[in-house]
Each structure stands twice: as structure tokens, then as C-alpha cells.
């Protein structure tokens, strides 16, 4: 069995990848739920993997299995991209960048966004968002490949930003551990400043106040509001300290 090098690919699928190791452990304990999908390549006298590369690596490289359950599917070369996309697009483990690239390649077949959406059983909006993600700058993509950011919606929000703002915003998301609402607010502020960098006289640019919500170990939620549009983690910490001092002083007076 060989792996099709052009198939929809997930990142870090080697035997040293932690997710692949966990998959191997799960298969070893509970068995395989979905067999590897292959097609017969008569010209090369070999089976080629259509979908299930990670499962194949987990079983053959980590578990050391010499016999692997497969499902043979007759797939023509011209239909292979669609079959692979359909097999892979519904998997939660597929990285948003890989998903976006796969859908982008699928549209190269000449079909409209609506036709692609119908084939994938997804909405046209979903396909549009995926295509927007392909507009990320090389620097932003490189950062995402090694970052913990895996949310499709978060990456889509960043992809809508001007090229020069994408990487700084991604760095802020990781450094400040922003929530999804904070990310959307940051993206909205960035778009606003870009659209109207020189507002007309008498019409000052609107600045959306920054807010940071923190959830404690006991489930309590504390929100700190600022007049400006951005605040560093240090500024948030200082604001919380000031608020705690004020609360302590107020409690002392009441006692």
C-alpha cells in the first residue's frame, strides 16, 4: 500500500506526532471504527490510499500491524480530488489550513461555490470562508502551522484583515490568550482603523473600548473595561490589582 502524495493532507501525521500516537492507542484498545479507503492501481500493481493516512501510519508504524482493514473503492483519477475531499472534509482533526487548501483546489475544477457546497453537503457560506482563509499571507500561515490556534472561525476572522495586520493579530491572540469574543472585537477594531485611517474633520474615528473577561478556578467571571481599544496583559493585571485594593478599602470602611 502506498500513500497518494497529492491527497488532502493533515499536518504532522508522522509516527512521532502526539495525535497519531493517541489514535494508535485508541485503535489498539478499541479496534478500528473506519477502515482505510484505498483504490487499486493496476498500472503499478499496488493499492493506493485514498483516505485514512493517519490511521494507516498509526497501525503500521506504531502498532506494527502487518494486516490492516481496508475498503476498496473504484475511483478514477479525475474523481480522486472530490472523493478525497469528501472523505476528509468532515473530519474534526483536519487543520483549517488544509481544509481551505483542499476546497480551493476543488474549485479549480471550474465549479461555483454553490456547486462545491452541494457536493460537500456544506453551506455556501462555509465554502466562502474556507476560500477566504487561503488569502492569508505566507507569514501568517507559517505562524499558524506552529501555533496552538486551530479554530476555523478564528482563522477566518484573521484572514479578513489587511495583510500587514494578520501576523501581529495572531501573535496577540497567542500572547494574551484572547477569547473568541475578544478576537472578534480586535479584528473589528483593526478593520475599522484600516477602512478609515484619516477620518474627515469633525468626525473623529470611533474607538471600541477594550474589555477582558477572566474566569476563575471557582467559575467566577470578572470583566475589566478600558476606554482605549487595546490593553496589554500587564495593564489588565494592574487594573485587577487596583480594583481589588478599592474593593478591600470599601469593605474596610463598611466594617
SEDREN-556413 format. One line per field, with one value per residue (C-alpha): x, y, z; residue in one letter; residue number from 1. Coordinates in steps of 0.1 Angstrom, whole numbers, always signed. Example, Ala and Ser with C-alpha at 12.3 -4.5 7.8 and 13.67 -1.06 7.14 Angstrom:
<nodes>
u (+123_+137)
v (-45_-11)
w (+78_+71)
resn (a_s)
resi (1_2)
</nodes>
This chain:
<nodes>
u (+0_+13_+2_-11_+12_-14_-43_-58_-32_-33_-3_+21_+8_+41_+45_+61_+30_+12_-23_-12_+2_-32_-50_-28_-35_-72_-72_-51_-76_-109_-102_-107_-141_-134_-112_-86_-101_-79_-80_-63_-36_-34_-6_+16_+2_-4_-31_-31_-46_-75_-83_-70_-33_-31_-49_-25_+5_-9_-15_+16_+43_+32_+12_+33_+2_+10_-26_-49_-87_-93_-122_-116_-132_-131_-120_-110_-81_-105_-128_-100_-98_-136_-136_-106_-121_-155_-137_-116_-136_-159_-131_-126_-89_-84_-64_-83_-54_-55_-93_-91_-64_-84_-116_-95_-81_-116_-129_-101_-123_-145_-175_-191_-191_-227_-218_-188_-210_-236_-210_-196_-230_-218_-233_-220_-210_-187_-170_-167_-150_-126_-116_-110_-86_-64_-58_-36_-1_+28_+40_+5_+3_+38_+28_-4_+13_+33_+8_-20_-47_-69_-103_-117_-137_-108_-85_-113_-116_-78_-79_-102_-77_-53_-21_+1_-22_-26_+6_+5_-31_-22_+7_-16_-41_-15_+4_-27_-48_-77_-113_-133_-153_-121_-106_-137_-135_-98_-105_-133_-112_-84_-108_-123_-89_-79_-111_-110_-74_-79_-115_-130_-125_-152_-158_-133_-127_-148_-128_-144_-135_-114_-127_-111_-131_-113_-128_-115_-110_-143_-162_-165_-162_-146_-146_-122_-132_-108_-115_-89_-92_-63_-46_-17_-18_+3_-23_-51_-33_-26_-63_-74_-50_-63_-99_-90_-75_-105_-128_-108_-108_-145_-151_-129_-149_-182_-169)
v (+0_+34_+69_+93_+123_+147_+138_+161_+163_+168_+183_+163_+129_+110_+83_+109_+131_+131_+129_+99_+82_+87_+74_+43_+38_+41_+16_-8_-8_-4_-15_+3_+20_+31_+11_+28_+36_+25_+21_-4_+10_-17_+0_-1_-33_-17_-3_+35_+52_+75_+84_+73_+81_+88_+56_+37_+52_+45_+8_+1_+23_+25_-7_-28_-44_-64_-68_-37_-35_-16_-6_-8_+20_+23_+59_+75_+100_+128_+120_+115_+151_+151_+117_+126_+160_+144_+117_+143_+175_+162_+150_+172_+166_+183_+216_+246_+255_+220_+222_+256_+245_+213_+234_+258_+230_+217_+250_+248_+222_+251_+246_+275_+280_+267_+236_+229_+234_+210_+183_+186_+189_+222_+258_+282_+305_+278_+273_+311_+313_+285_+303_+334_+316_+308_+346_+345_+359_+334_+348_+343_+307_+299_+312_+292_+260_+260_+278_+263_+282_+255_+273_+276_+307_+324_+318_+331_+363_+369_+361_+390_+415_+436_+416_+438_+432_+394_+383_+409_+399_+362_+370_+389_+361_+336_+360_+373_+341_+360_+346_+343_+375_+394_+382_+393_+427_+430_+421_+446_+474_+466_+466_+499_+516_+503_+514_+550_+558_+596_+605_+637_+668_+669_+632_+615_+578_+557_+535_+504_+501_+471_+445_+415_+387_+364_+332_+320_+284_+285_+297_+334_+358_+392_+417_+447_+476_+501_+534_+526_+499_+477_+468_+445_+416_+437_+465_+441_+427_+462_+471_+440_+448_+484_+471_+446_+474_+496_+467_+460_+496_+499_+467_+481_+513_+494_+473)
w (+0_-8_+1_-26_-22_-38_-14_+11_+38_+75_+93_+115_+106_+112_+139_+163_+162_+195_+179_+158_+190_+207_+177_+177_+214_+208_+179_+199_+228_+210_+174_+141_+135_+99_+76_+54_+20_-10_-47_-69_-92_-119_-138_-107_-92_-58_-36_-31_+0_-8_+28_+61_+60_+98_+106_+83_+100_+134_+126_+105_+120_+157_+164_+139_+123_+92_+82_+81_+74_+41_+20_-18_-38_-76_-81_-114_-115_-124_-95_-69_-56_-49_-32_-10_-2_+8_+29_+47_+50_+77_+99_+130_+130_+97_+101_+88_+65_+50_+47_+30_+6_-3_-11_-31_-52_-56_-71_-97_-114_-126_-103_-85_-47_-45_-65_-43_-12_-26_-32_+3_+20_+34_+32_+5_+34_+48_+14_+11_+45_+36_+4_+24_+46_+15_+13_+45_+40_+39_+73_+89_+75_+88_+123_+123_+114_+146_+168_+190_+171_+154_+153_+118_+128_+144_+114_+92_+112_+108_+71_+65_+79_+58_+51_+73_+103_+101_+118_+146_+155_+155_+178_+201_+202_+214_+237_+255_+253_+239_+240_+208_+216_+222_+190_+171_+188_+180_+143_+141_+156_+131_+101_+113_+116_+82_+64_+77_+87_+80_+91_+80_+101_+128_+126_+149_+144_+167_+191_+206_+243_+251_+276_+291_+308_+332_+346_+380_+391_+410_+380_+389_+359_+362_+333_+331_+308_+293_+275_+248_+221_+233_+266_+274_+298_+323_+321_+327_+358_+371_+367_+386_+414_+416_+416_+444_+465_+460_+470_+501_+511_+506_+527_+555_+556_+558_+587)
resn (x_x_x_x_x_x_x_x_x_x_x_x_x_x_x_x_x_x_x_x_x_x_x_x_x_x_x_x_x_x_x_x_x_x_x_x_x_x_x_x_x_x_x_x_x_x_x_x_x_x_x_x_x_x_x_x_x_x_x_x_x_x_x_x_x_x_x_x_x_x_x_x_x_x_x_x_x_x_x_x_x_x_x_x_x_x_x_x_x_x_x_x_x_x_x_x_x_x_x_x_x_x_x_x_x_x_x_x_x_x_x_x_x_x_x_x_x_x_x_x_x_x_x_x_x_x_x_x_x_x_x_x_x_x_x_x_x_x_x_x_x_x_x_x_x_x_x_x_x_x_x_x_x_x_x_x_x_x_x_x_x_x_x_x_x_x_x_x_x_x_x_x_x_x_x_x_x_x_x_x_x_x_x_x_x_x_x_x_x_x_x_x_x_x_x_x_x_x_x_x_x_x_x_x_x_x_x_x_x_x_x_x_x_x_x_x_x_x_x_x_x_x_x_x_x_x_x_x_x_x_x_x_x_x_x_x_x_x_x_x_x_x_x_x_x_x_x_x_x_x_x_x_x_x_x)
resi (1_2_3_4_5_6_7_8_9_10_11_12_13_14_15_16_17_18_19_20_21_22_23_24_25_26_27_28_29_30_31_32_33_34_35_36_37_38_39_40_41_42_43_44_45_46_47_48_49_50_51_52_53_54_55_56_57_58_59_60_61_62_63_64_65_66_67_68_69_70_71_72_73_74_75_76_77_78_79_80_81_82_83_84_85_86_87_88_89_90_91_92_93_94_95_96_97_98_99_100_101_102_103_104_105_106_107_108_109_110_111_112_113_114_115_116_117_118_119_120_121_122_123_124_125_126_127_128_129_130_131_132_133_134_135_136_137_138_139_140_141_142_143_144_145_146_147_148_149_150_151_152_153_154_155_156_157_158_159_160_161_162_163_164_165_166_167_168_169_170_171_172_173_174_175_176_177_178_179_180_181_182_183_184_185_186_187_188_189_190_191_192_193_194_195_196_197_198_199_200_201_202_203_204_205_206_207_208_209_210_211_212_213_214_215_216_217_218_219_220_221_222_223_224_225_226_227_228_229_230_231_232_233_234_235_236_237_238_239_240_241_242_243_244_245_246_247_248_249_250_251_252_253_254_255)
</nodes>
